[in-house]
Structures are given as structure tokens and as C-alpha cells.
Amino acid sequence: MSDSSQKVVYDPLIEIINHFASKKNEASVSKSTTAATVEERLKNRIIEGEKKGLDDDLKLAMQNYKPLEIINTILLEGMKVVGDLFGKGEMQLPFVLQSAEVMKTAVAYLEPFMEKSSGSQKGTMVLATVKGDVHDIGKNLVDIILTNNGYKVINLGIKVPVETMLQSLHEHKADAIGMSGLLVKSTLIMKENLEVMAERGIQVPVLLGGAALTRRYVEEDLRSVYEAPLFYCEDAFSGLRVMERIASGEPLRAETQADVLTQPATTVAETIKRIRIVRHQWNKALDYITDLDFVVQNTFGRWSVRDVIAHFIGWERILIERLGHVKNNNAEGVAVFTDEGVDEVNTQWVTRFKESDRSEVMDEWNAAQSDLQHIIQSLTDSMLASQARGRTVSEIIAGSSFAHEYEHLQKVQSWLQTFQTASTSTVGVPRVRSDVKPSSSIPNPPFWGDRVVEDISLTDIFPFVNEVALFRGQWQFTRGKMSGSEYQSFVDAKVRPVFDAWKKRALEEKLLIPKVVYGYFPCQSDWNDLVIYENDHTTEKLRFTFPRQSDNHHYCISDFFAPKESGKMDVIGCMLVTVGQQASDFSAQLFESDNYADYLYFHGLSVETAEALAEYWHRQMRLELGIASGDHSDTKKLFQQSYQGSRYSFGYPACPHLEDQSKLFTLLDPKRIGITLTDEYHLVPEQSTSAIIVHHPEAKYFNI
């Protein structure tokens, strides 16, 4: 049996493709089987993600080509088309991974026939998730794309200190280092890493990527720290493009803002680059909207979409749109903007306006219009999907595919401010309180202390999976240019069957094992502190200190509990939930065995099932406390907090101190269900979550 056939395992995506293949008409028969030449068939197999018959075509191709020639001139050309389609939004990420699987299988088939000296690697990257961050899905997607485009990747895993990266850099004589991280704090770790490298005189190119990272932060802040080539990569294909530049041998001096501004802009692309660099000047005119925390979720409040969207995608798209509008309505042309500080850019755009072909400008304008509509819709969906997790609008944007256009420093400063607020909370600060009134009734918990629950059925959990977060967020099945109804049809026909297949497999193979440790503890508030007592209701066990809003309503989580001076004893619920270490292990197994689509599907399902378990168990706790009567009958509405009380997780705005996870561990001892804590206070396995449960009717999410 050939190596390629051994790697063909159960794949829901293939099942779906096969299911719907019979519904295609004759005109839509796969090009990978009908193309006239073997070269065309192999290229199309990569593009279409079709493995069946791959070995036969490779055997035929080897009659005329050497194995390395097949890889470099045929297969990689197919991957280039895949990258172009993904970049245009015309191919969904799961299908990109399907193409990568075919590429990997083809290379594995050809390798035994290659001379040892004819290695196909075009370059080497040391790749790692930075210290303190346990998230690896983004990093692994980069690994997949690079390795299947001819590069060698030294994947060091998660929580990697800079010393380990540098040791691997020298050991493997790598051409670049790639650093990844999901968390805001990870972007600060990246800066520290670059400072260390700069101090040692290291000049290797560095590629940075992650949900909380932005192009502006890299170009304006990190480049001031690290003078060697430094690149912001918004996705895996951005990393590929950088590695192609490195492999080509072209000079990689980091391009500065001054370089761009002193060069004449002769193309639309060059003009857009100039606009990106001076965009911060225009942002000064929008101070009233810079604090996006004032923007209410699911609505843009009193500001127009145009006011807000500029902060999501940057001004260049809007300028293209304005230019198209001018082209339609003013034959002579006018300045796009008259704001102080952008005259130079206006001049360039007016020049382009007068000289460019009308169809070229209008094509860009139409694309910009479509992108704006898609972005607005995606942001709305993300807001709906994330409400139950206490995420602010700014965090939603930072976690979206448009994060590179978001104001990074604003988010970091806000994150740091919460710690500053807490550190000065007891020194010369007036003891203000919010206008939250004490709860008229305090629930009686079914027990005091903690309990472990292990006999939980996945069939009870799956209805609580947030499908928007799974389909669009984790699996990245984006709407693109589809209408709402077209996208829904696509989801029903292609995505939901994948979901159903994976749920079935998870049940049959026991891939997800829900476990919970939770409890109820007597408590009282002491201004910003929440005092937790022993079961005797007298002895103080520990305290949580929460930040308080400096303006608006002066909200603080402690306000939702009875104050000490009232003489009343309140109750707080706490929980940690997980779907097990085997979920992380199986994800790693899929990745290591090159089953990329399966890896994406299962990893996303496992993460969202852990979130669903938290939602499900929160409901169980409301039932136990007797406050579930207000729960909405539609499970989807629960994602929007359609219930009494709230569930707060550490690391989010209202309770930002991740180190408080250790106090939760003191209360619940989650090692009993296999959850541990890293030195940076992150939960292991990744498919775990923690929360404190507040019963107060006024308790909702808020920002500090």
C-alpha cells in the first residue's frame, strides 16, 4: 500500500463533498479527472483537494519529470493558485487545508524517489507560540501552509521562551523566526523578545502574527525596538509571501515610513501604502470615537457606520469608495478629504483619479463596497457570538480577521489601565460606589463548598454550542460575497453536516469527556473587594479585588453582592469545566498525521464544546439557585445573556486579573478533573474555562 493511501482517513469534508457530488451536473465534473494533461490534472488535484487517483498521476508524471521538478513546477503552482483564491476570499479555509493535505500526500509519495541532496526545502523558519500563551491553532496553520509550499518549519510548540527560539535558530541555521500569540499580553512578550534579540545584535527576519496583534503596532512600535527586517502577518499566506521574499534573496531591509512617504506613488497599491502610514493623523480628528467601549454591542449607537468602520478597516478602503463616488458624480474631480495633514495624500489620489482607467477605479470601489458590507455583517455576527463571554467590542475586533486595522495601542493601554486602577484602588481614591441596589433576595444554594461532576452527556452539551462562533470563528466559513440567504443555504448544505458528523464521531470515540468542578461559597463585598468565607460564614478564606469604572456608572463586580455593613451573607458560584486532555492530544495527533481539515474541525469543535459546557453548567447552577425562571426558551438567546445574573471569566474587562485563577484553584481544586495552571495563569488543557457566577438581576457585562 502506498504512503498516500495510508494517510486517507475518515474526513467529514470528504464525506460532504461525496454526498453532494451526485447532485452536480455533467458540466461541473472535477477538472482533476478530466484535464487533458497529467500536469493539469495534478495542479487541479491540489486546487480541488482531490486525492483519489493521485498516485497514478504522479507515476505518470515521473516518466517525464524528476520528483523535485514535479513539486516545484506543478504542485507548488497549484498551491499558489490556492493562496490567491484564499486571498481574494474565493476559497474557504477548510478547503485550503484540504489542498494542503493533497500537497503533503504527493510530496510524501515522491520523497523516496528523490536524491538525498535534492531536498525540496526553499528555506527554514523557527516557529513558536510565545511564552505564557497556550494557543497553537494559528501557529499550526502557518506550519501547514509553509511546509506544503516547500519550506521547512521547526515548530517549537506553545509557551516558548525566546532563549529556546534563539537556540533553535542557531541549531537549524534558520532563515527566519515566526512568533505567534492569541493574547494581548502575548504582544508585549513579543516586544520583550525583540528587545532581547536587538541587545544581542541578532539580525534575522522576524514574522509576527496573532489575533491581538495589529499592523500599526508592529510598524510603529515594534520596529522602533528591532531594526532588522520585521513583518506583520495577518494570516498564514502573509507569512508565505514573506518567506518567498526571503527565499528569493531580495534585500529585506525593513521598510520605514519615511521611505514610503518620500517615494512617488504611481500606482493605487503604492498610494494605499502611503495612506496606511499617515492614517494616524486622521484618527486625531476622531477622538470622540477612539474609545470603542462606548459603542454598544449590536448597534453603533449615535455614530454612523462610517465613523466606526474606519477604526475597523482603516481609511484606505473608504478613500477608494470616496474616489469612486467622485468619479461617478464629478467629472473634473475634487479632493477626497480636506482634513489638515492629508493634503499630500489627497494630491496623490486626485492624480490617480485623473490618470487611472475608469474601470480600474470602479472595480476597486465595488470591491470596497462589498468588503464594507461583509465587514459590518461579520462584526455584528461576532458581537452576537461573543456577548456571553464578556468580550468588549474592541476585543471582538482584535479577534476578528480585520484585527490588523484596529488601534492596537488603545487596546493595550486599556488592558494595562485595569491593573493601574486596581493597584491604586486603596491609595487616596474616593470610595465611590455604583448605583446598583442590593438584591431583594439572596438565593439559598443546595450546598456549601465544592463538588465534582463527571457523568455529563455530550448530547446534553451540544445544543449549547454557539454555531456562529464555531462556523465563522473557529472553522472560518466566511460569508464573503454571498447574500444572507445564500450563506445560510451554504451552511445548511455544507457546514452543518460536517458539524453533525463530528458530533457523532466525538460521541462514538469518546473524544470529548465533559467534567465540571463547581461550588457555592458565602461572601460579602468590601468596596472593591469580594470577601470569600469558610463554610462557617465567619472565617475569611480569601479575597478577590476587582477594578471599578472611573466614570459612567462606577460599576464593580463586588457591587453585585451584599456589603459587609449590611450584616447579610451573600453567595457566589464558581466553576471550572473541561472536555479533557484527550481533546488536546487528539488535536495534536490529527495535526501531526497531516489531517489538516480534520485538525481544524476537531480543534474548533473541542474549544466551542468547552464553552458550551460552561453555558450548560451555568444554567444548571441557575436551576439550583432557583433563578432560572427568567431564562429564555431559545438556547441561542442565552448567548446574549437572556437570563438572570452573569458569568464572569478572568482575563476579561470586568475581572482582568488572570492571576486570580490561582484563587479559584484554591476554592475548587480542579486538578481532580485534570485541569492545571501554567506559570502565566492559563488553563491546561486549552479546552477548559473558568468563571464566577453572580446571581444579582442587574449583573451584566461592562467595561472598565
C-alpha positions in Angstrom: 0.0 0.0 0.0 1.4 3.4 -0.9 2.1 6.1 1.6 -0.6 8.3 0.1 -3.3 5.7 0.5 -2.3 5.1 4.1 -3.0 8.7 5.0 -6.5 8.8 3.7 -8.6 8.5 6.8 -12.2 9.4 7.8 -12.8 13.1 6.9 -16.2 14.7 7.2 -15.3 17.2 4.5 -14.7 14.4 2.0 -18.0 12.8 3.1 -19.9 16.0 2.4 -18.1 16.5 -1.0 -19.0 13.0 -1.9 -22.6 13.4 -0.7 -23.2 16.4 -3.0 -21.1 15.2 -5.9 -24.1 13.3 -7.3 -26.1 16.5 -7.5 -23.6 18.2 -9.8 -24.4 18.3 -13.5 -22.0 17.0 -16.1 -20.5 20.4 -16.7 -19.2 20.6 -13.2 -17.2 17.3 -13.3 -13.9 17.7 -11.4 -11.1 19.1 -13.6 -8.6 16.9 -11.7 -10.0 13.9 -13.5 -11.0 15.4 -16.9 -7.9 17.6 -17.7 -6.1 16.5 -20.8 -2.6 16.5 -19.5 -1.2 15.0 -16.4 0.3 18.4 -15.4 -3.1 20.0 -15.5 -4.6 17.1 -13.5 -2.0 17.3 -10.8 -2.4 21.0 -10.5 -6.1 20.7 -10.3 -5.9 18.0 -7.7 -4.1 20.5 -5.5 -6.7 23.2 -6.1 -9.7 20.9 -5.7 -8.2 18.9 -2.8 -8.8 15.6 -4.6 -6.6 12.7 -3.5 -8.3 9.9 -5.4 -6.1 8.8 -8.3 -3.2 10.9 -7.1 -0.7 8.1 -7.1 -1.5 7.1 -10.7 -1.0 10.7 -11.9 2.3 11.0 -10.0 3.6 7.8 -11.5 2.7 9.1 -15.0 4.3 12.4 -14.3 7.6 10.8 -13.2 8.0 9.4 -16.7 8.8 12.9 -17.9 9.8 14.8 -14.8 12.1 14.4 -11.8 10.3 14.3 -8.5 11.7 17.7 -7.5 10.5 19.2 -10.8 7.0 17.9 -10.2 7.0 19.6 -6.8 8.4 22.9 -7.9 6.8 23.3 -11.3 3.4 21.6 -10.9 2.3 21.1 -7.3 3.6 24.4 -5.9 1.9 26.2 -8.8 -1.3 24.6 -7.7 -0.7 25.8 -4.1 0.0 29.3 -5.4 -3.5 29.3 -7.0 -5.0 28.2 -3.7 -3.3 31.0 -1.9 -4.5 33.5 -4.5 -8.1 32.2 -4.2 -7.9 32.4 -0.4 -6.6 36.0 -0.6 -9.5 37.0 -2.8 -12.0 35.4 -0.4 -12.9 32.9 -3.0 -11.8 29.8 -1.1 -12.7 28.9 2.5 -10.0 27.9 4.9 -11.2 24.3 5.3 -10.8 23.8 1.6 -7.3 25.4 1.7 -6.4 22.8 4.3 -7.8 20.1 2.0 -5.5 21.3 -0.7 -2.6 21.2 1.7 -3.4 17.6 2.6 -3.1 16.6 -1.1 0.1 18.5 -1.4 1.5 16.7 1.7 0.4 13.3 0.4 2.0 14.0 -3.0 5.3 15.1 -1.5 5.4 12.0 0.7 4.8 9.8 -2.3 7.7 11.5 -4.3 10.3 11.7 -1.5 11.5 8.1 -1.7 12.4 8.7 -5.4 14.3 11.9 -4.7 18.1 12.1 -4.3 19.2 12.9 -0.8 20.9 16.0 -1.9 17.9 17.3 -3.7 15.9 18.4 -0.7 12.9 20.5 -1.7 13.0 23.0 1.2 13.3 26.6 0.0 14.0 28.0 3.4 13.7 27.3 7.1 11.6 29.0 9.8 11.7 28.6 13.6 8.0 28.9 14.6 6.6 29.2 18.2 3.8 30.5 20.3 5.4 32.9 22.7 6.0 32.4 26.5 2.8 32.2 28.5 0.4 31.5 25.6 -1.1 28.1 25.2 -2.9 28.6 21.9 -1.4 26.9 18.9 -4.1 26.7 16.2 -2.9 29.9 14.4 0.8 28.8 14.6 0.0 25.4 13.3 -1.9 26.8 10.3 1.2 28.7 9.4 3.2 25.5 9.7 0.7 23.7 7.3 0.9 26.4 4.7 4.6 26.9 4.7 5.5 23.2 4.8 3.2 22.5 1.9 4.8 25.3 -0.1 8.3 23.9 0.1 9.6 25.3 3.4 11.0 23.6 6.4 9.3 24.6 9.7 10.8 23.9 13.1 7.6 24.0 15.2 8.6 24.5 18.8 5.1 24.4 20.2 3.5 26.6 22.8 4.8 28.7 25.8 8.2 29.0 24.2 10.7 31.4 25.8 12.9 33.5 23.5 16.1 31.6 24.6 14.6 28.4 23.1 13.8 30.1 19.8 17.3 31.5 19.5 18.9 28.2 20.3 16.8 26.5 17.6 17.6 29.4 15.2 21.3 28.7 15.5 21.0 24.9 15.6 19.0 24.7 12.4 20.6 27.7 10.7 17.1 29.0 10.1 16.3 31.9 7.8 13.6 33.5 10.0 11.7 33.3 13.3 8.0 33.3 13.5 6.3 34.3 16.7 2.6 33.7 17.4 0.2 34.6 20.2 -3.5 35.0 20.7 -3.5 37.1 23.9 -2.9 40.9 24.3 -0.2 40.1 26.8 1.5 38.0 24.1 2.1 41.1 22.0 4.0 42.6 25.0 6.0 39.4 25.2 6.9 39.7 21.5 8.2 43.2 22.3 10.3 41.8 25.1 11.7 39.1 22.8 12.6 41.6 20.2 14.4 43.7 22.8 16.5 40.7 23.8 17.3 40.0 20.2 18.2 43.6 19.5 20.5 43.7 22.5 22.4 40.7 21.2 22.8 42.1 17.7 20.6 39.4 16.1 19.6 40.5 12.6 17.4 37.5 11.5 14.0 38.4 9.9 11.1 38.0 12.3 7.5 37.4 11.4 4.7 38.2 13.9 1.1 37.1 13.9 -1.8 36.7 16.3 -5.4 37.8 16.9 -4.4 40.7 19.2 -1.6 41.9 17.0 -2.0 44.8 14.6 -0.1 46.1 11.6 0.2 49.5 13.2 1.6 48.2 16.5 4.2 46.2 14.5 5.2 49.1 12.2 5.1 51.9 14.6 6.2 50.4 17.9 8.0 47.1 17.4 10.1 48.4 14.5 11.5 51.0 16.9 12.7 48.2 19.0 14.1 45.8 16.4 15.9 47.3 13.4 16.3 44.1 11.4 13.5 43.0 9.0 10.2 42.7 10.9 6.9 41.7 9.3 3.3 41.7 10.4 1.5 38.7 9.1 -2.3 38.8 9.2 -2.7 35.2 8.2 -0.7 32.1 7.1 -0.4 33.2 3.5 1.1 36.6 4.6 3.8 34.5 6.2 4.2 32.6 3.0 4.7 35.8 1.0 7.4 37.0 3.4 9.2 33.6 3.2 9.0 33.8 -0.6 10.8 37.2 -0.4 13.5 35.7 1.9 13.9 32.7 -0.4 14.3 34.9 -3.5 17.3 36.6 -1.9 16.0 40.1 -2.4 17.1 42.8 0.2 15.0 42.7 3.3 15.7 46.0 4.9 12.7 46.9 7.0 10.8 49.5 5.0 10.3 52.7 7.1 7.5 55.2 7.0 10.0 57.8 5.7 10.9 55.5 2.8 7.3 55.2 1.6 6.4 58.9 2.1 9.4 60.1 0.0 8.7 57.7 -2.9 6.4 58.9 -5.6 3.1 57.0 -5.6 2.5 55.8 -9.2 0.0 53.0 -8.5 -3.1 52.5 -6.5 -1.2 50.0 -4.3 1.6 52.4 -3.5 -0.9 55.1 -2.7 -2.8 52.8 -0.4 0.6 52.1 1.4 1.0 55.9 1.9 -2.5 56.2 3.2 -1.8 53.5 5.8 1.2 55.3 7.1 -0.5 58.7 7.6 -3.8 57.2 8.8 -2.9 58.1 12.4 -3.1 61.8 11.5 -6.8 61.4 10.6 -7.5 59.4 13.7 -6.7 62.5 15.7 -9.8 64.1 14.3 -11.9 61.2 15.6 -11.1 61.5 19.3 -14.7 61.3 20.2 -14.9 57.7 18.9 -11.5 56.4 19.8 -12.9 54.7 22.9 -14.9 51.9 21.3 -16.1 50.8 24.6 -18.8 53.4 24.3 -20.1 51.6 21.2 -23.0 49.4 22.3 -22.9 45.8 21.1 -25.3 45.1 18.2 -25.6 48.8 17.4 -23.2 51.5 16.5 -25.2 53.9 18.8 -25.4 57.6 17.7 -22.4 57.3 15.4 -22.7 56.4 11.8 -21.3 53.2 10.4 -18.8 55.3 8.5 -17.5 56.8 11.7 -17.0 53.5 13.4 -15.9 51.3 10.5 -12.9 53.5 9.9 -11.4 52.1 13.0 -12.0 48.5 11.9 -10.6 48.5 8.4 -8.6 51.7 8.1 -9.2 54.7 5.8 -7.8 53.3 2.5 -11.0 51.4 1.7 -13.1 54.4 2.4 -10.9 56.6 0.3 -11.3 54.2 -2.6 -15.0 54.3 -2.1 -15.0 58.1 -2.0 -12.8 58.2 -5.1 -15.3 56.0 -6.9 -18.2 58.3 -5.8 -16.3 61.3 -7.1 -15.6 59.6 -10.4 -19.3 59.0 -10.8 -20.5 62.4 -9.8 -17.8 64.9 -10.7 -16.0 64.7 -14.0 -13.5 67.3 -13.0 -12.5 65.6 -9.8 -12.3 67.0 -6.3 -10.1 66.4 -3.2 -11.1 63.3 -1.4 -10.6 64.8 2.0 -9.7 68.3 3.1 -8.6 67.4 6.7 -5.4 69.1 7.8 -2.4 66.9 7.4 -3.6 64.8 4.4 -3.1 67.3 1.6 -0.2 65.3 0.2 -2.2 62.1 0.1 -5.2 63.9 -1.4 -2.9 65.2 -4.2 -1.8 61.6 -4.9 -5.3 60.4 -5.0 -6.6 63.2 -7.2 -3.6 62.4 -9.6 -4.6 58.8 -9.7 -8.2 59.9 -10.2 -7.4 61.9 -13.3 -4.9 59.4 -14.8 -6.4 56.0 -14.0 -8.7 54.0 -16.1 -12.3 54.4 -15.0 -13.0 50.6 -14.9 -9.9 50.1 -12.7 -11.1 52.6 -10.1 -14.7 51.4 -10.2 -13.6 47.8 -9.8 -11.8 48.8 -6.6 -14.7 50.9 -5.5 -17.2 48.0 -6.0 -14.9 45.7 -4.1 -14.6 48.2 -1.3 -18.4 48.5 -1.1 -18.7 44.7 -0.9 -16.0 44.5 1.7 -17.6 47.1 3.9 -20.9 45.3 3.9 -19.2 42.0 4.7 -17.2 43.5 7.5 -20.2 45.1 9.1 -22.1 41.8 8.9 -19.2 39.8 10.3 -18.7 42.2 13.2 -22.4 42.0 14.0 -22.2 38.2 14.0 -19.1 38.3 16.1 -20.7 40.6 18.6 -23.7 38.3 18.9 -21.5 35.2 19.2 -19.3 36.7 21.9 -21.7 38.5 24.2 -21.9 35.6 26.6 -18.1 35.7 27.1 -17.9 39.2 28.3 -15.9 40.5 25.4 -15.9 44.1 24.6 -16.3 45.4 21.1 -12.6 46.1 20.9 -11.8 42.6 21.9 -14.1 41.2 19.3 -12.4 43.3 16.6 -9.0 42.3 17.9 -10.0 38.6 17.5 -11.5 39.1 14.0 -9.9 38.8 10.7 -9.7 42.6 10.5 -7.6 42.9 13.6 -4.7 44.4 11.6 -6.6 47.6 11.1 -7.5 48.1 14.7 -5.8 50.6 17.1 -3.5 48.3 19.0 -2.1 50.7 21.5 -5.5 51.8 22.6 -6.3 48.2 23.5 -3.0 47.6 25.3 -3.4 50.8 27.2 -6.9 49.9 28.2 -5.7 46.5 29.3 -2.9 48.0 31.4 -5.2 50.6 32.9 -7.2 47.9 34.6 -4.1 47.0 36.6 -3.2 50.6 37.4 -6.8 51.1 38.6 -6.5 48.1 40.9 -3.1 49.0 42.2 -4.2 52.5 43.3 -7.6 51.4 44.5 -6.8 51.8 48.1 -4.5 54.8 48.0 -6.1 58.2 48.1 -9.0 57.3 45.9 -12.5 58.3 47.0 -14.6 55.3 47.9 -17.3 55.7 45.3 -19.9 53.0 44.6 -22.2 52.4 41.7 -26.0 52.9 41.9 -26.5 49.1 41.9 -29.1 48.3 44.6 -28.7 45.3 46.9 -30.6 42.2 45.6 -34.1 41.9 47.1 -33.5 38.2 47.8 -30.4 36.1 48.1 -30.7 32.5 46.8 -30.1 29.5 49.0 -27.5 27.2 47.4 -28.1 23.5 47.5 -24.8 23.0 49.4 -21.8 25.0 50.6 -18.3 24.0 49.3 -17.4 22.2 46.1 -18.4 19.2 44.1 -17.0 17.3 41.1 -19.4 16.2 38.3 -18.2 13.7 35.7 -21.3 11.9 34.4 -22.3 14.5 31.8 -23.6 13.5 28.4 -22.3 15.2 25.3 -25.8 15.0 23.9 -26.9 17.5 26.6 -24.0 19.8 25.8 -24.1 20.0 22.0 -27.3 22.1 21.9 -25.4 24.8 23.7 -22.7 25.1 21.1 -22.7 28.6 19.6 -22.8 27.8 15.9 -21.9 31.3 14.8 -18.7 31.2 16.9 -17.9 27.6 15.6 -18.7 28.0 11.9 -17.4 31.5 11.3 -14.9 32.0 14.1 -13.2 28.6 14.6 -13.8 27.0 11.2 -13.7 30.3 9.3 -16.5 29.5 6.9 -17.0 33.2 6.0 -19.9 34.8 4.2 -17.7 36.6 1.7 -19.8 38.0 -1.1 -22.7 35.6 -0.5 -26.0 37.2 0.4 -27.5 36.3 3.8 -29.8 33.6 2.2 -27.0 32.2 0.1 -24.7 31.9 3.1 -27.5 30.2 5.1 -28.0 27.7 2.3 -24.3 27.1 2.2 -24.2 26.5 5.9 -27.2 24.1 5.8 -25.8 22.1 2.8 -22.0 22.1 3.5 -21.2 23.1 7.0 -23.9 21.7 9.3 -23.4 18.2 8.0 -19.7 18.5 9.0 -20.8 19.6 12.4 -23.2 16.6 12.7 -20.5 14.2 11.5 -18.0 15.4 14.1 -20.5 15.3 16.9 -21.3 11.7 16.0 -17.6 10.8 15.9 -16.9 12.6 19.2 -19.6 10.6 20.9 -18.6 7.2 19.4 -14.9 7.6 20.0 -15.2 9.4 23.4 -13.0 12.3 22.1 -14.7 14.8 24.4 -15.3 14.0 28.0 -17.1 16.8 29.9 -16.1 17.3 33.5 -17.0 20.0 36.0 -15.9 21.1 39.4 -18.1 23.8 40.9 -19.3 25.2 44.2 -21.0 27.8 46.3 -19.3 30.0 48.9 -20.5 32.6 51.4 -19.3 36.1 50.6 -19.7 39.8 51.2 -18.4 42.8 49.4 -15.9 45.3 50.9 -15.9 48.1 48.4 -13.8 46.8 45.5 -13.1 43.5 47.3 -15.2 40.4 47.4 -14.6 38.5 50.7 -15.0 34.7 50.5 -15.6 32.9 53.8 -15.1 29.4 55.0 -18.3 27.3 55.4 -18.6 28.7 59.0 -19.6 32.0 57.4 -17.2 33.8 59.8 -13.6 33.0 58.9 -12.2 34.9 55.9 -10.8 32.4 53.3 -9.6 34.8 50.6 -10.4 38.0 48.7 -10.9 38.9 45.1 -10.1 42.6 44.2 -12.0 43.9 41.1 -11.4 47.1 39.2 -14.0 49.8 39.3 -15.1 52.1 36.4 -13.6 55.5 36.9 -16.6 57.1 35.3 -20.1 56.2 33.9 -21.8 54.1 36.5 -18.7 53.3 38.5 -19.6 49.6 38.2 -17.5 46.9 40.0 -18.3 43.2 40.3 -18.3 43.4 44.1 -21.3 45.8 44.0 -23.5 42.9 43.0 -23.1 41.3 46.4 -24.3 42.3 49.9 -21.9 44.7 51.6 -20.3 43.7 54.9 -22.0 46.6 56.7 -25.4 45.2 55.7 -24.9 42.2 58.0 -26.2 39.9 55.3 -24.3 36.9 53.9 -24.4 36.5 50.1 -23.5 33.6 47.9 -21.1 33.3 44.9 -20.9 30.4 42.5 -17.6 29.3 41.0 -16.8 26.7 38.3 -14.1 25.2 36.2 -15.1 23.0 33.2 -13.2 21.0 30.7 -13.7 18.5 27.9 -10.4 16.7 28.7 -6.8 16.4 27.9 -7.6 13.8 25.3 -9.2 16.6 23.2 -5.8 18.4 23.0 -4.0 15.1 22.4 -6.3 14.1 19.6 -6.0 17.6 18.0 -2.2 17.2 18.1 -2.5 13.7 16.6 -4.5 15.0 13.7 -2.0 17.8 13.1 1.0 15.5 13.2 -0.6 13.0 10.9 -1.2 15.7 8.3 -5.0 15.5 8.5 -5.3 19.3 8.3 -9.0 19.7 7.7 -9.8 17.3 10.5 -7.5 19.2 12.7 -9.3 22.5 12.1 -12.7 20.9 12.6 -12.0 19.0 15.7 -9.9 21.7 17.4 -12.7 24.2 16.8 -15.4 21.8 18.0 -13.5 21.0 21.2 -12.9 24.6 22.1 -16.6 25.6 21.4 -17.8 22.4 23.3 -15.9 23.6 26.3 -17.6 27.0 26.0 -21.0 25.2 25.6 -20.3 23.1 28.7 -19.8 26.4 30.6 -23.1 27.7 29.2 -24.8 24.5 30.1 -23.5 24.3 33.6 -24.2 27.9 34.3 -27.8 27.1 33.5 -27.7 24.1 35.9 -26.4 26.4 38.6 -29.2 28.9 38.0 -31.7 26.0 38.4 -30.0 25.0 41.6 -30.2 28.6 42.9 -33.8 28.9 41.8 -33.3 31.8 39.4 -33.8 30.1 36.1 -37.4 31.2 35.6 -36.2 34.1 33.5 -34.2 32.0 31.1 -35.2 32.5 27.5 -36.6 29.4 25.9 -34.4 29.8 22.9 -30.9 28.5 23.7 -29.4 30.9 21.2 -30.7 33.8 23.3 -28.7 32.6 26.2 -25.6 33.6 24.3 -26.9 37.2 24.7 -27.3 36.9 28.5 -31.1 36.3 28.3 -31.1 35.1 31.9 -30.7 36.4 35.5 -27.2 37.2 36.6 -23.9 36.9 34.8 -20.9 34.7 34.3 -17.5 36.4 34.5 -14.2 34.9 33.5 -10.8 36.1 34.5 -8.9 37.9 31.8 -11.9 39.9 30.5 -12.6 43.5 31.2 -14.6 43.4 34.4 -12.2 40.9 36.1 -8.9 41.2 34.1 -6.5 39.7 36.6 -5.5 36.3 35.3 -3.6 35.6 38.5 -6.9 35.3 40.3 -7.2 32.0 38.6 -5.0 30.7 41.4 -7.6 31.8 44.0 -10.2 29.9 42.0 -8.0 26.9 42.2 -7.7 27.3 45.9 -11.5 27.2 46.2 -12.2 24.3 43.8 -9.0 22.2 43.4 -9.7 21.5 39.6 -6.7 19.1 39.4 -9.3 16.5 40.3 -10.8 16.8 36.8 -7.4 17.2 35.1 -7.1 21.0 34.9 -3.8 22.6 35.8 -2.5 26.2 35.7 0.6 27.5 33.9 3.1 29.9 35.3 1.2 32.6 33.3 -2.1 31.6 34.9 -3.6 29.9 31.8 -5.7 26.8 32.0 -4.4 23.5 30.7 -5.9 21.7 28.7 -6.8 24.6 26.3 -10.3 23.2 26.1 -11.2 24.4 29.6 -12.8 27.5 31.0 -13.4 29.1 34.4 -15.9 31.5 35.8 -17.5 33.1 38.8 -21.3 33.1 38.9 -23.2 36.2 40.0 -27.0 35.9 40.8 -27.8 39.7 41.0 -30.5 40.7 38.4 -28.5 43.8 37.4 -25.3 41.9 36.8 -24.3 42.2 33.1 -21.1 42.6 31.2 -19.5 46.0 31.4 -16.1 47.6 30.6 -13.7 49.3 32.9 
